[in-house]
């Protein structure tokens, strides 16, 4: 089945959730919250997650500590403005290296999202490392979590236990997954983020990204946005994508 057909069916099957009593009270507030431009209620000590995700995360960190795994948060909630700063910094740097706008956008979206499209806007997703051993420099490198890497013990523990607390790896090594590169540090609280994804797919993404001072936004054509939606926003673990309700 073609991805476009899959997306149409996905939206059709989940459209009844659009007016759920748990949604933000209006389309405007919903759009702001889902794109990092709202004011969500966040909980956490040195991190920010929505309440249900924060409660589950605390239970998970306590269980990990009992197994001598001390979890450290690198990133959790991220506002639109913060994501915009990350994007524009990378875009400017890549320009100085001689990348064309198209090459620049492709390079950035290996690991970073377009502002307004990050799962970190939702307060459900979190980037994790272990407190020990200490690692100098960039800590979010896949090799650090694999084989004999310093975070391999953390990764093994999360592989075995994270799902039982509701947290799932987002950008996995699944062979057919497209979009962002493998990120062994990025977890999402499924009970809430699945609901948010369903709402997100009802937004008019092309209009949301216009006139937001995003470098390269003139290349976000209707065709590109459709491609980005299908391969990047939906390029996530199958566990997070289409879980049937009981």
Rosetta blueprint (number, residue, H / E / L):
1 X L
2 X L
3 X H
4 X H
5 X H
6 X H
7 X H
8 X H
9 X H
10 X H
11 X H
12 X H
13 X H
14 X H
15 X H
16 X H
17 X H
18 X H
19 X H
20 X L
21 X L
22 X L
23 X L
24 X L
25 X L
26 X L
27 X H
28 X H
29 X H
30 X H
31 X H
32 X H
33 X H
34 X H
35 X L
36 X L
37 X L
38 X L
39 X L
40 X L
41 X L
42 X L
43 X E
44 X L
45 X L
46 X L
47 X L
48 X L
49 X E
50 X L
51 X H
52 X H
53 X H
54 X H
55 X H
56 X H
57 X H
58 X H
59 X H
60 X H
61 X H
62 X H
63 X H
64 X H
65 X H
66 X H
67 X L
68 X L
69 X L
70 X L
71 X E
72 X E
73 X E
74 X E
75 X E
76 X L
77 X L
78 X L
79 X L
80 X H
81 X H
82 X H
83 X H
84 X H
85 X H
86 X H
87 X H
88 X H
89 X H
90 X H
91 X H
92 X H
93 X H
94 X H
95 X H
96 X H
97 X L
98 X L
99 X L
100 X L
101 X H
102 X H
103 X H
104 X H
105 X H
106 X H
107 X H
108 X H
109 X L
110 X L
111 X L
112 X L
113 X L
114 X L
115 X L
116 X L
117 X L
118 X L
119 X H
120 X H
121 X H
122 X H
123 X L
124 X L
125 X E
126 X E
127 X E
128 X E
129 X E
130 X E
131 X L
132 X L
133 X L
134 X L
135 X L
136 X L
137 X L
138 X L
139 X L
140 X L
141 X L
142 X H
143 X H
144 X H
145 X H
146 X L
147 X L
148 X L
149 X L
150 X L
151 X L
152 X H
153 X H
154 X H
155 X H
156 X H
157 X H
158 X H
159 X H
160 X H
161 X H
162 X H
163 X H
164 X H
165 X H
166 X L
167 X E
168 X E
169 X E
170 X L
171 X L
172 X L
173 X L
174 X L
175 X L
176 X L
177 X L
178 X L
179 X L
180 X L
181 X L
182 X L
183 X L
184 X L
185 X L
186 X E
187 X E
188 X E
189 X E
190 X H
191 X H
192 X H
193 X H
194 X H
195 X H
196 X H
197 X H
198 X H
199 X H
200 X H
201 X L
202 X L
203 X L
204 X L
205 X H
206 X H
207 X H
208 X H
209 X L
210 X L
211 X L
212 X L
213 X L
214 X L
215 X L
216 X L
217 X H
218 X H
219 X H
220 X L
221 X L
222 X H
223 X H
224 X H
225 X H
226 X H
227 X H
228 X H
229 X H
230 X H
231 X H
232 X H
233 X H
234 X L
235 X L
236 X L
237 X L
238 X H
239 X H
240 X H
241 X H
242 X L
243 X L
244 X L
245 X L
246 X L
